[in-house]
Amino acid sequence: MTQTSQLADANSAALALLREAFTELRTARKLRHREAAAELGVSEGEALAAFVGEHVVRLGAQNADQFAALFEQMPLLGEVMVLTRNDAVVHEKTGTFGTMSRTGPVGLTVGPAIDLRIFYAKWASAFAVREVHDDGVRKSLQFFDAQGVAITKVYLRDASDHAAFDALVAQYAAPSQEAGLSVEAAQPRAPQRDDAQIDVAGFRAAWSAMNDTHEFFDVLRKFGVARLQALRLADKAYAEPIALDAIDALLNDAAGTQLPIMVFVGNPGMIQIHTGPVQTIRTMGPWLNVLDADFNLHLRTNLVAHAWVVRKPTSDGIVTSVELFDAAGENIAMLFGARKPGQPEREDWRAVVQRLARIERPESANEGVNA
């Protein structure tokens, strides 16, 4: 037997063991894909790819343009559920895709239900999944980054166009349906600059001179400031820390008044947005949940390490957000009052946020706040 054959046999055996262990965890402990993969020390993408040739089909997209061409077929599927998450928050929206567009590797779809900002340069693999459950076959399209971490998933509903799904899978199936997935190690985060290295006066002046919320990212880059660091260094009029559990009060307040809000959740490859009211708020252990017909949100409150109210000047006046961060300083969610460009911010949203600022905040909850 040649060395190549031995390696192939060893790889095949390893994949068989992975499939067996993954299935056992899913069955015996009712774990979700992500949880079962983590228990086995592999990424979710690696676990899913082990089933290529069974209930999983590898799709042939390999670069940003190809992923965009594939994802821009989503309107053909009709009503679907789109799931985007990070380690702390799961965001699920049900509806139909509207017009898809892109500029280079950055895509956009804006609609009454499905509202996405898409960063195709971060996409690395895609799969079609037909998984048997007690209630029938669950079909989905799942997209992963180079580390095998899920970027977004599109699940079919009863009302979806299942024939369009099948045709799409047949059209985009990769020539090779060999099981397995090679992943890359994550790049280390760039070190944060010391506060003393930041031109704080210049940074604050640039913040106060903004005319659009999107200019904030340019300001951060210009002054070399990390996002959470920027909030600490900002003028108190523009950023203030709040209690970590304020998000619970915010969602319940919004539900009680039917205040329409915007909820942004994302990862490096996708930002997903809900716009509208929320209704059913439930706490289950560490999870704070929105459980509405077309919008579900699941927030691991024990992973929220920092919470801030942030105010940005725009040509329409101040725009206020509530922003949540994990222990590493990564943004995990942002909430705004619902508004469209050209409209001033809602006064009832400002009133809700102002009430949050009065919730008692333990000083240990947000260290290093502005003096």
C-alpha positions as CSV (number, residue, x, y, z in Angstrom):
1,M,0.0,0.0,0.0
2,T,1.4,3.4,-0.9
3,Q,1.8,6.2,1.6
4,T,-0.9,8.2,-0.3
5,S,-3.3,5.2,0.1
6,Q,-2.5,4.9,3.8
7,L,-3.2,8.6,4.4
8,A,-6.4,8.3,2.5
9,D,-7.5,5.3,4.5
10,A,-6.5,7.0,7.8
11,N,-8.5,10.1,6.8
12,S,-11.5,8.0,5.9
13,A,-11.4,6.2,9.2
14,A,-11.1,9.5,11.1
15,L,-14.1,10.9,9.3
16,A,-16.1,7.8,10.0
17,L,-15.2,8.1,13.7
18,L,-16.2,11.8,13.6
19,R,-19.6,11.0,12.0
20,E,-20.3,8.3,14.6
21,A,-19.3,10.5,17.6
22,F,-21.1,13.6,16.3
23,T,-24.3,11.6,15.6
24,E,-24.2,10.0,19.1
25,L,-23.8,13.4,20.8
26,R,-26.7,14.8,18.7
27,T,-28.9,11.9,19.5
28,A,-28.1,11.1,23.1
29,R,-27.7,14.6,24.5
30,K,-29.9,16.6,22.0
31,L,-27.0,18.9,21.3
32,R,-27.1,21.4,18.4
33,H,-24.5,21.1,15.6
34,R,-22.3,23.9,17.0
35,E,-22.4,22.4,20.6
36,A,-21.7,18.8,19.4
37,A,-18.8,20.0,17.3
38,A,-17.3,21.9,20.2
39,E,-17.5,18.9,22.4
40,L,-15.5,16.9,19.8
41,G,-12.9,19.7,19.4
42,V,-13.7,20.5,15.8
43,S,-15.4,23.3,14.1
44,E,-19.0,23.1,13.0
45,G,-18.0,23.2,9.4
46,E,-15.6,20.3,9.8
47,A,-18.4,18.2,11.5
48,L,-20.9,19.0,8.8
49,A,-18.4,18.3,6.0
50,A,-17.8,14.8,7.4
51,F,-21.3,14.0,6.1
52,V,-20.7,15.0,2.5
53,G,-21.9,12.2,0.3
54,E,-24.6,11.3,2.8
55,H,-27.1,14.1,3.7
56,V,-24.8,17.0,2.9
57,V,-23.8,18.3,-0.5
58,R,-20.7,20.4,-0.9
59,L,-21.4,23.5,-3.0
60,G,-18.8,24.7,-5.5
61,A,-18.3,28.4,-4.6
62,Q,-14.6,29.1,-3.9
63,N,-14.2,32.9,-4.0
64,A,-16.2,36.1,-3.2
65,D,-17.7,36.4,-6.6
66,Q,-18.8,32.8,-6.7
67,F,-20.3,33.0,-3.2
68,A,-22.1,36.2,-4.2
69,A,-23.5,34.5,-7.3
70,L,-24.8,31.6,-5.2
71,F,-26.2,33.7,-2.4
72,E,-27.9,36.1,-4.8
73,Q,-30.2,33.2,-5.8
74,M,-31.8,33.2,-2.3
75,P,-34.9,35.2,-3.5
76,L,-35.8,32.1,-5.6
77,L,-36.5,30.2,-2.4
78,G,-39.5,32.3,-1.3
79,E,-40.1,32.4,2.5
80,V,-37.1,31.2,4.5
81,M,-35.6,31.6,7.9
82,V,-32.1,33.2,8.0
83,L,-29.9,32.6,11.0
84,T,-26.8,34.6,11.8
85,R,-24.9,34.4,15.0
86,N,-21.8,35.0,17.0
87,D,-20.6,33.3,20.2
88,A,-23.1,35.2,22.3
89,V,-26.2,36.0,20.2
90,V,-28.4,34.1,17.7
91,H,-30.5,36.2,15.4
92,E,-33.3,34.5,13.3
93,K,-35.5,36.2,10.8
94,T,-38.3,34.7,8.7
95,G,-39.4,36.2,5.4
96,T,-38.5,36.6,1.8
97,F,-35.4,38.1,0.2
98,G,-35.7,41.3,-1.6
99,T,-33.4,42.7,-4.2
100,M,-29.8,41.6,-3.8
101,S,-26.9,44.0,-4.7
102,R,-23.2,44.3,-4.1
103,T,-20.2,46.5,-4.5
104,G,-17.1,44.4,-4.9
105,P,-17.1,41.8,-2.2
106,V,-19.7,43.6,0.0
107,G,-23.3,42.6,-0.6
108,L,-26.6,44.1,0.6
109,T,-30.2,43.1,0.7
110,V,-32.8,45.4,2.3
111,G,-36.4,44.3,2.8
112,P,-39.2,44.4,5.4
113,A,-38.0,41.1,6.8
114,I,-34.6,40.0,5.5
115,D,-32.1,42.8,5.9
116,L,-28.4,41.9,5.6
117,R,-24.9,43.3,5.1
118,I,-22.8,40.6,3.5
119,F,-19.0,40.4,3.5
120,Y,-18.2,37.7,0.9
121,A,-14.4,38.0,1.3
122,K,-14.8,36.1,4.6
123,W,-16.7,33.2,3.1
124,A,-14.8,30.0,2.5
125,S,-17.2,27.0,2.2
126,A,-20.9,26.2,1.6
127,F,-23.1,23.2,2.0
128,A,-26.6,22.1,1.2
129,V,-28.1,20.0,4.0
130,R,-31.1,17.7,4.0
131,E,-31.4,16.4,7.6
132,V,-34.1,14.0,8.7
133,H,-36.0,15.1,11.8
134,D,-39.2,13.8,13.5
135,D,-41.2,16.4,11.6
136,G,-39.7,15.6,8.2
137,V,-36.7,16.6,6.2
138,R,-35.2,19.9,7.2
139,K,-33.4,21.6,4.2
140,S,-30.8,24.4,4.6
141,L,-27.9,26.2,2.9
142,Q,-25.0,26.8,5.3
143,F,-22.0,29.0,4.8
144,F,-18.7,29.0,6.8
145,D,-15.5,31.0,7.1
146,A,-12.0,29.6,6.7
147,Q,-12.0,28.4,10.3
148,G,-15.2,26.4,9.8
149,V,-17.2,28.8,11.9
150,A,-20.8,29.4,10.6
151,I,-21.4,32.8,8.9
152,T,-25.1,32.3,8.1
153,K,-27.6,29.6,7.4
154,V,-30.8,29.7,5.3
155,Y,-33.5,27.2,6.4
156,L,-36.5,26.3,4.2
157,R,-40.0,26.5,5.6
158,D,-43.1,24.6,4.5
159,A,-44.0,27.6,2.3
160,S,-40.6,27.7,0.6
161,D,-40.0,26.7,-3.0
162,H,-38.5,23.3,-2.4
163,A,-38.1,22.6,-6.1
164,A,-36.0,25.8,-6.5
165,F,-33.8,24.6,-3.6
166,D,-33.3,21.2,-5.3
167,A,-32.5,22.9,-8.6
168,L,-30.1,25.3,-6.9
169,V,-28.2,22.5,-5.2
170,A,-27.9,20.6,-8.5
171,Q,-26.6,23.7,-10.3
172,Y,-24.0,24.6,-7.6
173,A,-22.9,21.2,-6.4
174,A,-19.1,20.8,-6.4
175,P,-17.6,18.3,-8.9
176,S,-16.0,16.5,-6.0
177,Q,-18.2,15.3,-3.2
178,E,-15.4,13.9,-1.0
179,A,-16.1,14.2,2.7
180,G,-14.0,16.4,5.0
181,L,-13.0,20.1,5.3
182,S,-9.6,21.7,5.7
183,V,-9.7,24.7,8.0
184,E,-7.2,27.5,8.8
185,A,-6.1,28.7,12.1
186,A,-7.6,32.0,13.1
187,Q,-5.3,35.0,12.8
188,P,-4.3,36.6,16.1
189,R,-6.1,39.8,16.9
190,A,-4.1,42.9,16.3
191,P,-2.9,44.3,19.6
192,Q,-4.8,47.3,20.9
193,R,-2.8,50.5,21.1
194,D,-2.3,52.1,24.5
195,D,-4.6,54.9,25.4
196,A,-1.5,57.2,25.7
197,Q,-0.8,56.6,22.0
198,I,-4.2,57.9,20.9
199,D,-4.8,61.5,19.8
200,V,-7.8,61.7,22.1
201,A,-8.5,65.4,21.4
202,G,-8.4,64.8,17.6
203,F,-10.5,61.6,18.0
204,R,-13.2,63.5,20.0
205,A,-13.2,66.3,17.5
206,A,-13.7,63.9,14.6
207,W,-16.5,62.1,16.5
208,S,-18.4,65.4,17.1
209,A,-18.0,66.3,13.4
210,M,-19.6,63.2,12.0
211,N,-22.6,63.6,9.7
212,D,-23.5,59.9,9.3
213,T,-23.2,56.9,11.7
214,H,-21.2,55.0,9.0
215,E,-18.4,57.6,9.4
216,F,-17.7,56.1,12.8
217,F,-15.7,53.2,11.3
218,D,-13.5,55.7,9.3
219,V,-12.9,57.6,12.5
220,L,-11.8,54.4,14.3
221,R,-9.4,53.6,11.5
222,K,-8.0,57.1,11.2
223,F,-7.1,57.3,14.9
224,G,-6.2,53.6,15.4
225,V,-8.8,53.1,18.1
226,A,-10.5,49.8,18.9
227,R,-14.3,50.1,19.2
228,L,-14.7,49.5,22.9
229,Q,-11.6,51.6,23.6
230,A,-13.2,54.4,21.6
231,L,-16.2,54.4,23.9
232,R,-14.0,54.7,26.9
233,L,-12.1,57.6,25.4
234,A,-15.1,59.4,24.0
235,D,-16.7,62.5,25.5
236,K,-19.2,61.6,28.1
237,A,-21.9,63.3,26.1
238,Y,-21.4,60.6,23.4
239,A,-20.8,57.4,25.3
240,E,-21.7,56.1,28.8
241,P,-21.5,52.6,30.3
242,I,-24.8,51.1,31.6
243,A,-25.7,48.0,33.7
244,L,-25.1,44.7,32.0
245,D,-28.6,43.6,32.5
246,A,-30.1,46.8,31.0
247,I,-30.8,44.9,27.8
248,D,-33.5,42.9,29.6
249,A,-35.2,46.1,30.7
250,L,-34.8,47.6,27.2
251,L,-36.5,44.7,25.4
252,N,-39.3,44.5,28.0
253,D,-39.9,48.2,27.8
254,A,-40.0,48.1,24.0
255,A,-42.4,45.1,24.0
256,G,-44.7,46.9,26.5
257,T,-45.0,50.0,24.4
258,Q,-44.7,48.3,20.9
259,L,-41.8,50.6,20.2
260,P,-40.2,49.6,16.9
261,I,-36.5,48.9,17.3
262,M,-33.5,47.8,15.2
263,V,-31.4,44.8,16.4
264,F,-28.1,44.3,14.7
265,V,-26.2,41.0,15.2
266,G,-23.2,39.9,13.2
267,N,-19.9,38.2,12.7
268,P,-17.0,39.0,10.3
269,G,-19.0,37.6,7.3
270,M,-22.5,38.9,7.9
271,I,-24.6,41.4,9.8
272,Q,-28.3,40.6,10.2
273,I,-30.9,43.3,11.2
274,H,-34.4,43.1,12.6
275,T,-36.5,46.3,12.3
276,G,-39.9,46.4,14.0
277,P,-41.5,45.8,17.4
278,V,-40.8,42.9,19.7
279,Q,-43.5,41.1,21.7
280,T,-42.6,38.0,23.6
281,I,-39.6,38.3,25.9
282,R,-38.6,35.2,27.9
283,T,-35.6,34.4,30.1
284,M,-34.5,30.8,30.2
285,G,-31.4,30.3,32.4
286,P,-28.6,32.5,31.0
287,W,-30.6,33.1,27.7
288,L,-32.6,36.2,27.2
289,N,-35.0,35.5,24.3
290,V,-37.3,37.2,21.9
291,L,-39.8,34.6,20.6
292,D,-41.9,36.2,18.0
293,A,-43.5,34.7,14.8
294,D,-41.0,36.2,12.4
295,F,-38.1,37.2,14.7
296,N,-36.2,35.2,17.3
297,L,-33.3,36.5,19.3
298,H,-31.3,34.4,21.8
299,L,-28.7,36.3,23.9
300,R,-26.3,34.6,26.3
301,T,-26.4,37.3,29.1
302,N,-23.5,35.7,30.9
303,L,-21.3,36.5,27.9
304,V,-22.1,40.2,28.0
305,A,-19.1,41.9,29.6
306,H,-19.7,45.5,28.7
307,A,-22.8,47.5,27.8
308,W,-22.8,51.1,26.6
309,V,-25.2,53.8,25.4
310,V,-23.5,55.5,22.3
311,R,-24.6,58.7,20.7
312,K,-23.4,59.7,17.2
313,P,-24.0,63.0,15.5
314,T,-25.6,62.9,12.0
315,S,-27.2,65.3,9.6
316,D,-30.5,64.1,11.0
317,G,-29.5,64.8,14.6
318,I,-28.1,62.5,17.3
319,V,-28.6,58.8,16.7
320,T,-28.5,56.7,19.9
321,S,-27.5,53.0,20.1
322,V,-27.2,50.4,22.9
323,E,-24.1,48.3,22.3
324,L,-23.1,45.0,23.9
325,F,-19.5,43.6,24.0
326,D,-18.0,40.3,25.2
327,A,-15.0,39.9,27.4
328,A,-12.6,40.2,24.5
329,G,-14.1,43.6,23.5
330,E,-15.9,42.2,20.4
331,N,-19.2,43.8,19.6
332,I,-21.9,41.2,19.9
333,A,-25.1,43.2,19.3
334,M,-26.3,46.8,18.7
335,L,-29.8,48.1,19.2
336,F,-31.3,51.4,17.8
337,G,-34.7,53.0,17.5
338,A,-36.3,52.2,14.1
339,R,-35.7,55.0,11.7
340,K,-34.9,55.7,8.1
341,P,-32.2,58.0,6.7
342,G,-33.5,61.6,6.6
343,Q,-35.6,61.1,9.7
344,P,-34.8,62.3,13.2
345,E,-34.5,59.7,15.9
346,R,-37.7,58.8,17.8
347,E,-38.2,60.6,21.1
348,D,-39.8,57.5,22.6
349,W,-36.6,55.5,21.8
350,R,-34.5,58.2,23.5
351,A,-36.7,58.0,26.5
352,V,-36.3,54.2,26.8
353,V,-32.5,54.6,26.6
354,Q,-32.5,57.4,29.2
355,R,-34.3,55.1,31.6
356,L,-31.6,52.5,31.0
357,A,-28.9,55.0,32.0
358,R,-30.6,55.4,35.4
359,I,-30.4,51.6,36.2
360,E,-27.9,51.1,38.9
361,R,-24.6,49.9,37.4
362,P,-22.0,48.1,39.6
363,E,-18.6,49.8,39.0
364,S,-17.0,46.5,38.4
365,A,-19.3,45.8,35.5
366,N,-17.5,48.2,33.0
367,E,-13.9,48.8,34.0
368,G,-11.9,51.7,32.6
369,V,-14.8,54.1,32.0
370,N,-14.1,57.7,31.1
371,A,-13.0,59.8,34.0
